[in-house]
Amino acid sequence: MRPALRLSPQLAHAEAARSGARSAPRFFPALPARLQSMRLRALLFGTLLAATLVAGPVAARDLTVRTEAGSVKLTEVASGLQNPWSLAFLPDGRMLVTERPGQMRIVGRDGSVSAPIAGVPEVHARGQGGLLDVAVSPSFADDKLIVFSYAEPTAGGARTAVARARLDADGLRLEDVRRIFAQSEDPSGNHHWGSRLVFARDGTLFITLGDRFHSRERAQALDSHLGKVVRIAMDGSVPADNPLVGRADARPEIWSWGHRNVQGAALHPQTGELWTHEHGPQGGDEINRTRAGLNYGWPEVTYGREYVTGRKIGEGETRAGVEPPVLQFTPSIAPSGMAFYTGDVFPQWKGNLFVGALKFQLVARLVLEGDRVVHEERLFTELGRRIRDVRQGPDGHLWLLDETEGRILRLDPA
Ligand SMILES: [Ca+2]
């Protein structure tokens, strides 16, 4: 294997700015976050900053925006979170939320934020790493099982790992914590961990795994977990029908390969297929139907270009045997979080795919016809905040994680 490339400070900065952990808003950098937020809204609504301050923070925390489906209100349900990364609904409507520095909390239906849940393993909270995704088992009502992903510290560096645990929601404890997956390599560097978790309809678990940035050529190596989507059972075993099972040269957990950094994944509500999106480098963010045994190209086939130099990467934008994306974004929006909308609260949005964006600070609403995207609307650019996660709640509302300000937002018809 070639030695891993070291990331220059300039490149590291470019990458961190795109998809990383920055929590400060870009606007008015001399002001504290809350004042920045108020000032932005003051500008948006054509009111004075002083008037907003007098009006008090509560009213100013909500925002009504126009969309093609009419006016929509963004309601702040909870705040005070530190780099929130993932939101998962419990059957009773409460939410599990992860904070990248290493805390998991429960947020009540009234927005109350709990103390940290005990029992979360130590995480490597550096760069884009830390405590990442969380998902609730389809059989949670019976077994109280959850799964979560994190950057696991190792002697040599860190790697993406996934654990399962039983949640004592009232005791705020994780019990019987068992690691069920760890990436095959633990390269240095703090970028591109993946790692969304999605349960397939058969109860197996999809895990998306980044290329760890310095090791991108390993995304094409079938003896490596870098740059892959894998599929395992809840006990960590390999399902017998995984596509590479029985091949001596391949890791049997692999479902698909040639991925760069997948931070959004969801099951298509009709077909049950896994859809994902991934960060391109400079250009070439992708949305993919992520099917068994297929190569998604990175870093040999991509629409993206190198940071700083702008040089082409790999051999081109398409190649026989490489699955093309459903949609690619150039320039990159830096996608994170993804949900198909199936609720009744916004009937015009039924069947649409929603994708959060960090760098472009928006939510992309994608209208699908079969596997094709036939229309895109860019929502909530007025908000100007990094959207880390997009989820549909059991109440049929869409919910957002505002990473910049550490808030949970609910979308309501206005
Ligand atoms: Ca691709």
Boltz pocket constraint, residues with backbone or C-beta under 6 A from the ligand:
constraints:
  - pocket:
      binder: B
      contacts: [[A, 258], [A, 286], [A, 296], [A, 297], [A, 298], [A, 301], [A, 302], [A, 323], [A, 324], [A, 325]]
      max_distance: 6.0
